[in-house]
Amino acid sequence: MSVLSGQNIMVKGNVTSKTDGLPIIGASVIESTASANGTITDFDGNFTLTVKQGSLLTISYVGFKSVKVEAKALLNVILEEDSEMLEEVVVTGYSTQKKADLTGSVAVVSTKSLKTSTDADPMKSLQGKVPGMTITTNGSPSSTGTIRIRGIGSFNSSQDPLYVVDGVPTTRALNSLNTNDIESMQVLKDAASASIYGSRASNGVIIITTKKGKKADKMQVDFSANLAAQFYTSQSLMKLSNTSEYATAMAQAALNDGLDPVAYAGNYGLNLKAASGTPITVWNPATGSYVNYTVNGLYDGYINQKKTMKYSDTDWLNEISRTGFLQNYDLSLSHANDKHSTMFSLGYKKNNGILKYTDFENISARMNSSYNVNKYITIGENFTVTYTTQVDCAPMENALKMAPTVPVYEEDGVTFAGPVGGMSDRQNPLRESYNNRDNHLDYWRLFGNGYVELKPLKGLVLRSNFGIDHYSSFINAMTNTFHSDIVNNDIAKTTLSHNNETNWTWSNTANYNFRLADKHDITVLAGTEMTKQSVIDFSAYSEEYALEDKDYMWPNAATGTMRNAGAKVGFRLASFFGKIDYNFDDFVLASFTIRRDGSSRFGKDNRWGTFPAATLGLRLSKLLRKDWMDDWKLRFSWGQTGNQAIDNNAQFGLYVADYGLDRVTSTAYDLLLQYSGTFPSGYRATQLANPNLKWESAEQFNIGTDFTLLKGCLYGSIDGYVKDVDNMLINPSYLGALGEGGASWANGPSLRNWGMEVALGYRKTLACGLGIDVNGNLDFFRNKVTYLPATSTGSYAHTTTENLVQSGQPYGSIVGYVVEGIFQHQAEVDASGQPNARVGGLKYADLDGKNGITADDQTWIYNPVPAFSYGLNIALNYKGFDFSMFWQGVYDKDVYNNQKFQTDFWSITDAGSNKGNRLLGAWTTANTGSTIPALTTNNTADEGRASTYFVENGSYLKLRNLQLGYNLPASFLSKFKMSNARIYLSGQNLLTVKSKGLTCADPENPDWAYPLATSVSFGLQLSF
């Protein structure tokens, strides 16, 4: 190789891994004396760089130890893996452990997918990716995932897991935090892993660590952007009737009942004998022939007598929906050296949902830093401040039920139209959303911690950590006046609400690690913790405003009724805890944990609870020593956790003064016979005291195994568990004989959950350079109620012969009638003994054989627990390209389809409202093969009762994510001094495969919730 000049030399080199000899792609090569001069290795691990002769080159790559070598014409560099990074370290509660040494059931979550997620709440992105963790959600821009770990945790107390972010515990949702700030996430599923958090850990613990600065010669700059379009597609779109179908169903219901359809339709503003309009054809069972009608507005083409609403054909779902747009931007600056570490980030996300006037906007800033004062003392902080504004609305039920004959606006083009005549007083869904557009909830959140670490001697770390979670929200909810035929509101009013919640946690720990005889590694942890919550709520209600404007409608401008309410509540928690971890020669792994918590939510005699746990692990691969076996570990664990997530005043008897709110509940009396003015007020009871209230506890056994085989190609884990919950905290129904204020919190039921979780993956780089990583998971759980107090059996589902305990059914089961089919003729009706049965109506099974349908014929018809849930992720990479797809599903899950009230019946709810177009296939004497009951104008047969007719198979498989990405080549990056650049195209919720027996569009939304959107996004990730 020739020297280009007397001072410069062109270096050509190759960088490979010491472990497997494979080339390292994207390794950084920098001239030490000129940090601006550098490059990265290509896909074969090669690089070319011109440097000063005799200079040193620093070669580094994530997960490997950096090396410095003297510049030569030809270089072959071998990087050694960094054992500290290779042996992944995870946070497990006030301390860290190597992932390989975990003996509890801990899921280490890959955060790679979070960086490209379009969800505001990072937990929603994990749906189906962590076995044993169930996540449900809806499509609202501001919605958060509902998390359940290993089944049902409680009946009335909270079932939400505890989040611990940088050592600060919280139960508040994470949608206000910046997802891109997350470095790692662990899910502590079993009691042994979670028991170190004691009273708040019965529903599992999710530990999140945010990013820190990483050692480098220069500041790291990262920028990412994600733009997405969201659509309301047929995957979640209910098939509603248009005007022709609506009028046909209406006339059919009347003819089935022997009514005059012309007169019946007149109740809803329609004329079936119009000279012109919409032609329909309806079967007349009385004549056995079809009848033709022409439909138009009853009042010369208008549907109301005032002639302000033109007969229309409105698609209400189309009127309230739109193409939603989502934006997500993140910028971070980070740097670290031997003295300090700093990371600063800014994040912005905005989501205009697929329903009009629903929005979510959030801006966040984070500063994480640490400073080594000297070799003994380190101080640091992790702090984020976020501001969020969101508008949420729920117009879906009204959109599904508003008749298509009603126009969006009256003839003036400004006034919102509404129901007429005998229609139910449903709100115009677009007006409902439009008038709610300024009712935005605004909140600030300050979240973080400051800490000091002292290392007085080798292996001993003393740490004091103070964390705070402050939340302050405000909303001025305005209700405007409106007039729309039969639906009117003459009072402009506002409800102003302000909430301030502050939670602080102060923990102090001592962690000592030492070795004995070179094979016994022992870590001892001891600590104390104090937590305090303070919540201040205030609300003010005001009526009558002369001007209806968002800047005017504040309480000072109101001229009518005004009232306010407010309270201050909170709780305190004191804790002492300890843990011992033992490792014998990486073969025997064991731990013991104990925590004692005292909560102000319980009386003085039951204030304290003790929660122990123990684990044992055996690394069998140390004994077997097979070439194909990299690591195989068995795990056993047992532990107890507690739950105190109930109302702060649950133990107390409560009384309120209801002055003048209404004549039924008012506590004001004219004791002095004043006849007018302000009367003295007493109090009324709302809750009975229970000083004997005590901790709800959960005991859990877990057995599991982790394995890595075939030189890291095959990997996975299997867990089985039994979880018993006792002394469940409940607030059951009470006998009316107790009188007003008979409600009371109590300890009562017991519940058992048991289940299994399997995760399995295969990864390999083929000789052609194609990288493959396929991993899947499957889990199932079962539960049953094992004990119910005699006083509360009636508060939960039961038949006339057995309660939940006796039946062995899971919690959440539903009791109802079994539908055998449809009555085909009158003789069958007469023989049934079923009250008010009708030809073409639902036929219920006579289970007790007493020739009649009574409550004794009810049985268990709905099981909320699926047979199993699963997820499958496929990731491929080749040179600069990467491709991934993620599928998620559940199998054999019952769905109680409440939409059937609207799609299969005319009169169960809101006769005259719009229905699904399935109604056109309903039973008639000309269509006796139909499984949809005959339409009727009156629900005299009580066919809306709980029955198997509404229970359907909700099994589904969804393509949650499909993504194609490309990493720009090194030759391009070097021109712009970038270390990494990636672009990607992604799609979410692109395909749903569901059971043929399911009649609603989306198995995850059998009600009226905000629909789940299908989205397509484009993203960019840059690093400098």
TATA-V121451 format. One record per residue. N is the residue number from 1. RES is the residue in one letter. SS is DSSP state (a for helix, b for strand, c for the rest). BURIAL is I if it has 24 or more other C-alpha atoms within 12 Angstrom, else O. Layout:
n=[N,N]
res=[RES,RES]
ss=[SS,SS]
burial=[BURIAL,BURIAL]
This chain:
n=[1,2,3,4,5,6,7,8,9,10,11,12,13,14,15,16,17,18,19,20,21,22,23,24,25,26,27,28,29,30,31,32,33,34,35,36,37,38,39,40,41,42,43,44,45,46,47,48,49,50,51,52,53,54,55,56,57,58,59,60,61,62,63,64,65,66,67,68,69,70,71,72,73,74,75,76,77,78,79,80,81,82,83,84,85,86,87,88,89,90,91,92,93,94,95,96,97,98,99,100,101,102,103,104,105,106,107,108,109,110,111,112,113,114,115,116,117,118,119,120,121,122,123,124,125,126,127,128,129,130,131,132,133,134,135,136,137,138,139,140,141,142,143,144,145,146,147,148,149,150,151,152,153,154,155,156,157,158,159,160,161,162,163,164,165,166,167,168,169,170,171,172,173,174,175,176,177,178,179,180,181,182,183,184,185,186,187,188,189,190,191,192,193,194,195,196,197,198,199,200,201,202,203,204,205,206,207,208,209,210,211,212,213,214,215,216,217,218,219,220,221,222,223,224,225,226,227,228,229,230,231,232,233,234,235,236,237,238,239,240,241,242,243,244,245,246,247,248,249,250,251,252,253,254,255,256,257,258,259,260,261,262,263,264,265,266,267,268,269,270,271,272,273,274,275,276,277,278,279,280,281,282,283,284,285,286,287,288,289,290,291,292,293,294,295,296,297,298,299,300,301,302,303,304,305,306,307,308,309,310,311,312,313,314,315,316,317,318,319,320,321,322,323,324,325,326,327,328,329,330,331,332,333,334,335,336,337,338,339,340,341,342,343,344,345,346,347,348,349,350,351,352,353,354,355,356,357,358,359,360,361,362,363,364,365,366,367,368,369,370,371,372,373,374,375,376,377,378,379,380,381,382,383,384,385,386,387,388,389,390,391,392,393,394,395,396,397,398,399,400,401,402,403,404,405,406,407,408,409,410,411,412,413,414,415,416,417,418,419,420,421,422,423,424,425,426,427,428,429,430,431,432,433,434,435,436,437,438,439,440,441,442,443,444,445,446,447,448,449,450,451,452,453,454,455,456,457,458,459,460,461,462,463,464,465,466,467,468,469,470,471,472,473,474,475,476,477,478,479,480,481,482,483,484,485,486,487,488,489,490,491,492,493,494,495,496,497,498,499,500,501,502,503,504,505,506,507,508,509,510,511,512,513,514,515,516,517,518,519,520,521,522,523,524,525,526,527,528,529,530,531,532,533,534,535,536,537,538,539,540,541,542,543,544,545,546,547,548,549,550,551,552,553,554,555,556,557,558,559,560,561,562,563,564,565,566,567,568,569,570,571,572,573,574,575,576,577,578,579,580,581,582,583,584,585,586,587,588,589,590,591,592,593,594,595,596,597,598,599,600,601,602,603,604,605,606,607,608,609,610,611,612,613,614,615,616,617,618,619,620,621,622,623,624,625,626,627,628,629,630,631,632,633,634,635,636,637,638,639,640,641,642,643,644,645,646,647,648,649,650,651,652,653,654,655,656,657,658,659,660,661,662,663,664,665,666,667,668,669,670,671,672,673,674,675,676,677,678,679,680,681,682,683,684,685,686,687,688,689,690,691,692,693,694,695,696,697,698,699,700,701,702,703,704,705,706,707,708,709,710,711,712,713,714,715,716,717,718,719,720,721,722,723,724,725,726,727,728,729,730,731,732,733,734,735,736,737,738,739,740,741,742,743,744,745,746,747,748,749,750,751,752,753,754,755,756,757,758,759,760,761,762,763,764,765,766,767,768,769,770,771,772,773,774,775,776,777,778,779,780,781,782,783,784,785,786,787,788,789,790,791,792,793,794,795,796,797,798,799,800,801,802,803,804,805,806,807,808,809,810,811,812,813,814,815,816,817,818,819,820,821,822,823,824,825,826,827,828,829,830,831,832,833,834,835,836,837,838,839,840,841,842,843,844,845,846,847,848,849,850,851,852,853,854,855,856,857,858,859,860,861,862,863,864,865,866,867,868,869,870,871,872,873,874,875,876,877,878,879,880,881,882,883,884,885,886,887,888,889,890,891,892,893,894,895,896,897,898,899,900,901,902,903,904,905,906,907,908,909,910,911,912,913,914,915,916,917,918,919,920,921,922,923,924,925,926,927,928,929,930,931,932,933,934,935,936,937,938,939,940,941,942,943,944,945,946,947,948,949,950,951,952,953,954,955,956,957,958,959,960,961,962,963,964,965,966,967,968,969,970,971,972,973,974,975,976,977,978,979,980,981,982,983,984,985,986,987,988,989,990,991,992,993,994,995,996,997,998,999,1000,1001,1002,1003,1004,1005,1006,1007,1008,1009,1010,1011,1012,1013,1014,1015,1016,1017,1018,1019,1020,1021,1022,1023,1024]
res=[M,S,V,L,S,G,Q,N,I,M,V,K,G,N,V,T,S,K,T,D,G,L,P,I,I,G,A,S,V,I,E,S,T,A,S,A,N,G,T,I,T,D,F,D,G,N,F,T,L,T,V,K,Q,G,S,L,L,T,I,S,Y,V,G,F,K,S,V,K,V,E,A,K,A,L,L,N,V,I,L,E,E,D,S,E,M,L,E,E,V,V,V,T,G,Y,S,T,Q,K,K,A,D,L,T,G,S,V,A,V,V,S,T,K,S,L,K,T,S,T,D,A,D,P,M,K,S,L,Q,G,K,V,P,G,M,T,I,T,T,N,G,S,P,S,S,T,G,T,I,R,I,R,G,I,G,S,F,N,S,S,Q,D,P,L,Y,V,V,D,G,V,P,T,T,R,A,L,N,S,L,N,T,N,D,I,E,S,M,Q,V,L,K,D,A,A,S,A,S,I,Y,G,S,R,A,S,N,G,V,I,I,I,T,T,K,K,G,K,K,A,D,K,M,Q,V,D,F,S,A,N,L,A,A,Q,F,Y,T,S,Q,S,L,M,K,L,S,N,T,S,E,Y,A,T,A,M,A,Q,A,A,L,N,D,G,L,D,P,V,A,Y,A,G,N,Y,G,L,N,L,K,A,A,S,G,T,P,I,T,V,W,N,P,A,T,G,S,Y,V,N,Y,T,V,N,G,L,Y,D,G,Y,I,N,Q,K,K,T,M,K,Y,S,D,T,D,W,L,N,E,I,S,R,T,G,F,L,Q,N,Y,D,L,S,L,S,H,A,N,D,K,H,S,T,M,F,S,L,G,Y,K,K,N,N,G,I,L,K,Y,T,D,F,E,N,I,S,A,R,M,N,S,S,Y,N,V,N,K,Y,I,T,I,G,E,N,F,T,V,T,Y,T,T,Q,V,D,C,A,P,M,E,N,A,L,K,M,A,P,T,V,P,V,Y,E,E,D,G,V,T,F,A,G,P,V,G,G,M,S,D,R,Q,N,P,L,R,E,S,Y,N,N,R,D,N,H,L,D,Y,W,R,L,F,G,N,G,Y,V,E,L,K,P,L,K,G,L,V,L,R,S,N,F,G,I,D,H,Y,S,S,F,I,N,A,M,T,N,T,F,H,S,D,I,V,N,N,D,I,A,K,T,T,L,S,H,N,N,E,T,N,W,T,W,S,N,T,A,N,Y,N,F,R,L,A,D,K,H,D,I,T,V,L,A,G,T,E,M,T,K,Q,S,V,I,D,F,S,A,Y,S,E,E,Y,A,L,E,D,K,D,Y,M,W,P,N,A,A,T,G,T,M,R,N,A,G,A,K,V,G,F,R,L,A,S,F,F,G,K,I,D,Y,N,F,D,D,F,V,L,A,S,F,T,I,R,R,D,G,S,S,R,F,G,K,D,N,R,W,G,T,F,P,A,A,T,L,G,L,R,L,S,K,L,L,R,K,D,W,M,D,D,W,K,L,R,F,S,W,G,Q,T,G,N,Q,A,I,D,N,N,A,Q,F,G,L,Y,V,A,D,Y,G,L,D,R,V,T,S,T,A,Y,D,L,L,L,Q,Y,S,G,T,F,P,S,G,Y,R,A,T,Q,L,A,N,P,N,L,K,W,E,S,A,E,Q,F,N,I,G,T,D,F,T,L,L,K,G,C,L,Y,G,S,I,D,G,Y,V,K,D,V,D,N,M,L,I,N,P,S,Y,L,G,A,L,G,E,G,G,A,S,W,A,N,G,P,S,L,R,N,W,G,M,E,V,A,L,G,Y,R,K,T,L,A,C,G,L,G,I,D,V,N,G,N,L,D,F,F,R,N,K,V,T,Y,L,P,A,T,S,T,G,S,Y,A,H,T,T,T,E,N,L,V,Q,S,G,Q,P,Y,G,S,I,V,G,Y,V,V,E,G,I,F,Q,H,Q,A,E,V,D,A,S,G,Q,P,N,A,R,V,G,G,L,K,Y,A,D,L,D,G,K,N,G,I,T,A,D,D,Q,T,W,I,Y,N,P,V,P,A,F,S,Y,G,L,N,I,A,L,N,Y,K,G,F,D,F,S,M,F,W,Q,G,V,Y,D,K,D,V,Y,N,N,Q,K,F,Q,T,D,F,W,S,I,T,D,A,G,S,N,K,G,N,R,L,L,G,A,W,T,T,A,N,T,G,S,T,I,P,A,L,T,T,N,N,T,A,D,E,G,R,A,S,T,Y,F,V,E,N,G,S,Y,L,K,L,R,N,L,Q,L,G,Y,N,L,P,A,S,F,L,S,K,F,K,M,S,N,A,R,I,Y,L,S,G,Q,N,L,L,T,V,K,S,K,G,L,T,C,A,D,P,E,N,P,D,W,A,Y,P,L,A,T,S,V,S,F,G,L,Q,L,S,F]
ss=[c,c,c,c,c,c,c,b,b,b,b,b,b,b,b,b,b,c,c,c,c,c,b,c,c,c,c,b,b,b,b,c,c,b,b,b,b,b,b,b,c,c,c,c,c,b,b,b,b,b,b,b,c,c,c,b,b,b,b,b,c,c,c,b,c,c,b,b,b,b,c,c,c,b,b,b,b,b,b,c,b,c,a,a,a,a,c,c,b,b,b,c,c,c,c,b,b,b,a,a,a,c,c,c,c,b,b,b,b,c,c,c,a,a,a,a,c,c,c,c,c,a,a,a,a,a,c,c,c,c,c,c,b,b,b,b,c,c,c,c,c,c,c,c,c,b,b,b,b,c,c,c,c,c,c,c,c,c,c,c,c,b,b,b,b,c,c,b,b,b,c,c,c,c,c,c,c,c,a,a,a,b,b,b,b,b,b,b,c,c,a,a,a,a,a,a,a,a,a,a,c,c,c,c,b,b,b,b,b,b,c,c,c,c,b,c,c,c,c,b,b,b,b,b,b,b,b,b,b,b,b,c,c,c,c,c,c,c,c,b,c,c,a,a,a,a,a,a,a,a,a,a,a,a,a,a,c,c,c,c,a,a,a,a,a,a,c,c,c,b,b,c,b,c,c,c,c,b,b,b,b,b,b,b,c,c,c,c,b,b,b,b,b,b,b,b,b,c,b,c,c,b,c,c,c,c,c,c,c,b,c,c,c,c,c,a,a,a,a,a,b,c,c,b,b,b,b,b,b,b,b,b,b,b,b,b,c,c,c,b,b,b,b,b,b,b,b,b,b,b,b,b,c,c,b,c,c,c,b,b,b,b,b,b,b,b,b,b,b,b,b,b,c,c,c,c,b,b,b,b,b,b,b,b,b,b,b,b,b,b,b,c,c,c,c,a,a,a,a,a,a,c,c,c,c,c,c,c,b,c,c,c,c,c,c,b,c,c,c,c,c,c,c,c,c,c,c,c,a,a,a,a,a,a,a,c,c,c,c,c,b,b,b,b,b,b,b,b,b,b,b,b,b,b,c,c,c,c,c,b,b,b,b,b,b,b,b,b,b,b,b,b,b,b,b,b,b,b,b,c,c,b,b,b,c,c,b,b,b,c,c,c,b,b,b,b,b,b,b,b,b,b,b,b,b,b,b,b,b,b,b,b,b,b,b,b,c,c,c,b,b,b,b,b,b,b,b,b,b,b,b,b,b,b,b,b,b,b,b,b,b,b,b,c,c,c,c,c,c,c,c,c,c,c,a,a,a,c,c,c,c,b,b,b,b,b,b,b,b,b,b,b,b,b,b,b,b,b,b,b,b,b,b,b,c,c,c,b,b,b,b,b,b,b,b,b,b,b,b,c,c,c,c,c,c,c,c,b,b,b,b,b,b,b,b,b,b,b,b,c,a,a,a,a,c,c,c,c,b,b,b,b,b,b,b,b,b,b,b,b,b,b,b,c,c,c,c,c,c,c,c,c,c,b,b,b,c,c,c,c,c,c,c,c,c,c,c,b,b,c,c,c,c,c,c,c,c,c,c,b,b,c,c,b,b,b,b,c,c,c,c,c,c,c,c,b,b,b,b,b,b,b,b,b,b,b,b,b,b,c,c,c,c,b,b,b,b,b,b,b,b,b,b,b,b,b,c,c,b,b,c,c,c,c,c,a,a,a,c,c,c,c,c,c,c,b,b,c,c,b,b,b,b,b,b,b,b,b,b,b,b,b,b,b,b,c,c,c,c,b,b,b,b,b,b,b,b,b,b,b,b,b,b,b,b,b,b,c,c,a,a,a,a,a,a,c,c,c,c,c,c,c,c,a,a,a,a,c,c,c,c,c,c,b,b,b,b,c,b,b,b,b,c,c,c,a,a,a,a,a,a,a,c,c,c,c,c,c,c,c,c,b,b,b,c,c,c,c,c,c,c,c,c,c,a,a,a,c,b,b,b,b,c,c,c,c,c,b,b,b,b,b,b,b,b,b,b,b,c,c,b,b,b,b,b,b,b,b,b,b,b,c,c,b,b,b,c,c,c,a,a,a,a,c,c,c,c,c,c,c,c,c,c,c,c,b,a,a,a,a,a,c,c,b,c,c,b,c,c,c,c,c,c,c,c,c,c,c,c,c,c,c,c,c,c,c,b,a,a,a,b,b,b,c,c,b,b,b,b,b,b,b,b,b,b,b,b,c,c,a,a,a,a,a,a,c,c,c,c,b,b,b,b,b,b,b,b,b,b,b,b,b,b,b,c,c,c,c,c,c,c,c,c,c,c,c,c,c,c,c,c,c,c,b,b,b,b,b,b,b,b,b,b,c]
burial=[O,O,O,O,O,O,O,O,I,I,I,I,I,I,I,I,I,O,O,O,O,O,I,I,I,I,I,I,I,I,I,I,O,O,O,O,I,I,I,I,I,I,I,I,I,I,I,I,I,I,I,I,I,O,I,I,I,I,I,I,I,I,O,I,I,I,I,O,I,I,I,I,I,O,I,I,I,I,I,I,I,O,O,O,O,O,O,O,O,I,I,I,I,I,I,I,I,I,I,I,I,I,I,I,I,I,I,I,I,O,I,O,I,I,I,I,I,I,I,I,I,I,I,I,I,I,I,I,I,I,I,I,I,I,I,I,I,I,I,I,I,I,I,I,I,I,I,I,I,I,I,I,I,I,I,I,I,I,I,I,I,I,I,I,I,I,I,I,I,I,I,I,I,I,I,I,I,I,I,I,I,I,I,I,I,I,I,I,I,I,I,I,I,I,I,I,I,I,I,I,I,I,I,I,I,I,I,I,I,I,I,I,I,I,O,I,I,O,I,I,I,I,I,I,I,I,I,I,I,I,I,I,I,O,I,I,I,I,I,I,I,I,I,I,I,I,I,I,I,I,I,I,I,I,I,I,I,O,O,O,I,I,O,I,I,I,I,I,I,I,I,I,I,I,O,O,I,I,O,I,I,I,I,I,I,O,O,O,O,O,O,O,I,I,I,I,I,I,I,I,I,I,I,I,O,O,O,I,I,I,I,I,I,I,I,I,I,I,I,I,I,O,I,I,I,I,I,I,I,I,I,I,I,I,I,I,O,O,O,I,I,I,I,I,I,I,I,I,I,I,I,I,I,I,I,I,I,I,I,I,I,I,I,I,I,I,I,I,I,I,I,O,O,O,O,O,I,I,I,I,I,I,I,I,I,I,I,I,I,I,I,I,I,I,I,I,I,I,I,I,I,I,I,I,I,I,I,I,I,I,O,O,O,O,O,I,I,I,I,I,I,I,I,I,I,I,I,I,I,I,I,I,I,I,I,I,I,I,I,I,I,I,I,I,I,I,I,I,I,I,I,I,I,I,O,O,O,O,O,O,I,I,I,I,I,I,I,I,I,I,I,I,I,I,I,I,I,I,I,I,I,I,I,I,I,O,O,O,O,O,O,I,I,I,I,I,I,I,I,I,I,I,I,I,I,I,I,I,I,I,I,I,I,O,O,O,O,O,O,O,I,I,I,I,I,I,I,I,I,I,I,I,I,I,I,O,I,I,I,I,I,I,I,I,I,O,O,I,O,I,O,O,I,I,I,O,O,I,O,O,O,I,O,O,O,O,O,O,I,I,I,I,I,I,I,I,I,I,I,I,I,I,I,I,O,I,I,I,I,I,I,I,I,I,I,I,I,I,I,I,I,I,O,O,O,O,I,I,I,I,I,I,I,I,I,I,I,I,I,I,I,O,O,O,O,O,O,O,I,I,I,I,I,I,I,I,I,I,I,I,I,I,I,I,I,I,I,I,I,I,I,I,O,I,O,O,O,I,I,O,O,O,O,O,O,O,O,I,O,O,O,O,O,O,O,O,O,O,O,O,O,O,O,O,O,I,I,I,O,I,O,O,I,I,I,I,I,I,I,I,I,I,I,I,I,I,I,I,I,O,O,O,I,I,I,I,I,I,I,I,I,I,I,I,I,I,I,I,I,I,I,I,O,O,O,O,O,O,O,O,I,I,I,I,I,I,I,I,I,I,I,I,I,I,I,I,I,I,I,I,I,I,I,I,O,O,O,O,O,O,I,I,I,I,I,I,I,I,I,I,I,I,I,I,I,I,I,I,I,O,O,I,I,O,O,I,I,I,I,O,O,O,I,I,I,O,O,O,I,I,I,I,I,I,I,I,I,I,I,O,I,I,I,I,O,O,O,O,I,O,O,I,O,I,O,O,I,I,I,I,I,I,I,I,I,I,O,O,O,O,O,I,I,I,I,I,I,I,I,I,I,I,I,I,I,I,I,I,I,I,I,I,I,I,I,I,I,I,I,I,I,I,I,I,I,I,I,I,I,I,I,I,I,I,I,I,I,I,I,I,I,I,I,I,I,I,I,I,I,I,I,I,I,I,I,I,I,I,I,I,I,I,I,I,I,O,O,O,O,I,I,I,I,I,I,I,I,I,I,O,I,I,I,I,I,I,I,I,I,I,I,I,I,I,I,I,I,I,I,I,I,I,I,I,I,I,I,I,I,I,I,O,I,I,O,O,I,I,I,I,I,I,I,I,I,I,I,I,I,I,I,I,I,I,I,O,O,I,I,I,I,I,I,I,I,I,I,I,I,I,I,I,I,I,I,I,I,I,I,I,I,I,I,I]
